[in-house]
Amino acid sequence: MGLLRRVCRLGRRPHSAPSASGVSLSSRPARSRPRSWETRPSIDAMSGDIAGLRREYADRGLRESDLAPDPWAMFDRWFAEAQGAGLHEPNAMVVSTVASDGRPSSRMVLLKGVSPAGFVFFTNLGSRKGTELAVNEHCALLFPWHPLERQVRVDGVARELPREEVDRYFASRPRGSQLGAHASQQSRPVADRAELQAAYDDVAARFEGREVPVPDTWGGYLVVPTAVEFWQGRPGRMHDRLVYQRVGEEWQVERLAP
């Protein structure tokens, strides 16, 4: 494949005051005191001087003329530069999914493949991300390459990988990771660390001396992108944002305001 395959308080009105609908407010049930997460946040209440944490970006810049013909070649170039700069796990990406009730969730996952078809990662299909992708295939990826003052953001849809591809990748994993895939019921509550260790030890004993099979709950996804944004930090927060948008079978480039 050519590169690594990974945020009021309500003023009290007189009781006689009618609402916009003509119904007296006194007929409405009194609202209890606002809960802690409903109160107005205060920067002053933050721990330390978080609001004052900032840094100026270098003036590297990203011009339209710097772009490769397609997002794959551009990603290949930036990924190689992230590797060359010695970034720790440059294939680490944030995967964001959305539940059926509209609540989003994010987590770090390792990119395990990329090609003109899309971005590949593997996971427990029964995990939160797996169950959410089962009902809503739309997701987002984010590669946060902070030392280079760069980000790559991907919008797309996730497709389950064929079983043969899952089997082939699972066979290449370290044995400890294979055992862990059987021992961990990902995203499920556990009593303590000892419970996890006991489950791992049990799996290790069960498969001692033989190959570890692929768990039925383990699989992979190909994220087919609809947009790929390349973000380069610039001084004064005037960052460069260039995004490839899929239009039919073609890619069009737009510059976004920072």
N, C-alpha and C positions, 0 to 999 in steps of 0.2 A: 504493500500500500504506500510505501514511500516515506512514511513517518509513523510515529508511535500510534499503534492500532488499539486516547482518554479526556408607624401614631394620634360644666358651667353652672357654673352655678346659676340657677334660675331666680330672677328677682321675684319677690312675692307680690302678687297683684291683690288689690282689694277684693274681698269676697263677692262684692256686688258686680264686679266687672265682668261683662259677658265676653265670651271668646269670639273669634271671627265667625263662628258658625251660629252665634246667638245663644249658645248654651252657657249658663252660669258656671264659672270655674269652680264654684263651691260644690257643684254636683260631681266634680271629678274626685277620684280617690286621691288622698294626700300621698305624695311621693316620699319614700323613705330617703334618708340622708344619702347623698351620692357615695357610691362605692369608691374605693381608693383609685381604681384605674379610670374612673370617670372624671376625676378632678383635674383642673388645669395643671399641666406639668410645669415645673419651674426649673430653669437652667441652673439657678443658684443652688438647688437641692442636689445637684449631681455630685458624685464623688470626685473630688479634685477639680482641676481646671480642664475638664473634658472639652467645654465649649471653646477653649483657647488653643486646643491642639490643632495645629495646621502646619503644612510645609509648602514651600514653593516648588513648583515643578520646573524641570529643565525645559529648554526651548528646542526639543527634538523636532516636533511637528510631524504631521501626516498630511500630505497633499494628495489630491486625486491622481497626480502623475506617479505617485509612489505605489499605487495599488497594482496588484497582479490582475490578470484578466478575469479570474473567478475567485470565490472565497476559499476554495480548497488550496490553491497555490499560495494565496495570501496567508492562510493559516499555517501552511507548511513552513513558509518563510519565518513568521513570527515564532512558531513553536521551536524551530531550529535555533533561533536567537535566544529564546528562553533557556533551552538546554545549554547552549554555549556560554551563557552568563552564569551557569551553575545554580540556577534556581532549584530549590528543594521540591521535588515532585511537580514539575511543570505540567504534568497531565492531571493534576488535581483540579476538579471543577465543582462548582455548586450546581446541583440539580434541583430545580424547583418544580413542584407539582401542585395540583389543586384538587381538593376533595369534592365530593358531590354536593356538599353544603356550601361550597365556595371558599373554604378556608385553605390558604396556601401553606406549604411547608417546604423547607429547604434543607439540604445536607450536602456534605462533601463526598464525592465519589471519584474514582480514578477512571479517566478515559482509557479505553483499551483498544481502540481502533478508530481510524478516520479514513474516509475515501470520498469520492464524489457522490457516493450513496448517502453518507451521513456519518454521525458520531456514535461510537459503540461503547456501552458499559454493561457490566454484569451485576446481578444482585439477587437477593431472595425475593421471589415473586410474591410472597406473603408479607413482606415488609410494608411499611406505610407507603413508600413510594410505589411499590408494586401494586398494592390494592387501589391506590389513587389513579395510577395510569390505566388500570383495568376499566375504570368508569369515565376517565377523562384523559384522552391521549395527548392533549396539549401540554407542553412543558417548556422550560427554559433552562439553558446552561450558561454558566459564567466562569471564565478563566481569569482569576485575579492575579496578574503578573505584576505585583506592586513594585519590586525592585527596578523594573523597566518602565514604570509609570504607564502600564498598559493594561487594558482589559479586552477580552473578546466575549461578546454576548450573543447567544444563539436562541432564536425562537423556532419551535418546530413541533412535530408530532412524533410520538414514540411508537415503534412497531416491534413486536416481539421477534427475536431472532429464531431462525430454524433450529431444531433440536441438534442437528449435526454440528452446527457452529458452536453451540453451547457446550456440547460434549468435547469438541476439539480443544476449546479454550480451557475447560475445567481440567482436562488431562495435563495441561501445561503448568498448572498452579502448584506451588509447594505443597507437600503432603499436609503440613500443619494447617494451611488454609483450606484444604479439602476437608479435613476433619472438622474444622471450625464451621464450615458451611452446614454440616450435619448437626453439630452440637447446638448452634445458636438458632433459636426461633426468633429471628430478627424483629425488633420493635415490640416484642411481648414483655410484660413486666416479669422480673425475677426477684426472688427474695433477697439474694445477696450474691457476692462474687463466688462464694463457695458453691452455690447451686450451678453456676456456669461451669466452674472447673470440674464438678462432678459429672456434668453432662459430657464435657469434652473427654474426660478420662474414660467414660463408658464407651463413647464412640471409638476412641483409640484402641480399646481392648477388643471391640467387636470386629474391627477391620485389621487387626494385627496380622502381618504376614501376607496381606493381599491388597489388591488395588481398591481404592476408595471410589465407589460409584457416584455418579452425579445425583444429588438429591432431586426428588420430583419437584420440590418447591424452588429450585434454583434455575435461573435463566438469564437472558440478556435482552437488551433493547438497541435498536438502531434509531437514533433521533434524526429524522429527515427534516432539514432546516427549511424554513420559509424566509428567514432573515438572519444575516450574520453581520454583527456590528464590530468594527475595529475602533477602539478608543485609545487615544494618545493624550496624556496629560500635557498641559501647556501653562505658562505663567499667567497669573491673573484669573485663573479658572476659565480661561478661554480655550477649553480643550477641543481637540479635533475628534469628530465623530463621523466616520464614514461607514455606511451600511449597505451591504448587498441585499437587495430585495428580489425574491424570486417572482418573476412575471411569466407565467407559462413555463416554457423550457429555458428561458433566458434569465440572466441576472442583470438588474439595473442598480446603479450606484446613486445614493443620495447622501448629501451632507446634512447632518442634524445640528441644531443649535445646542451648545453645551448647557 
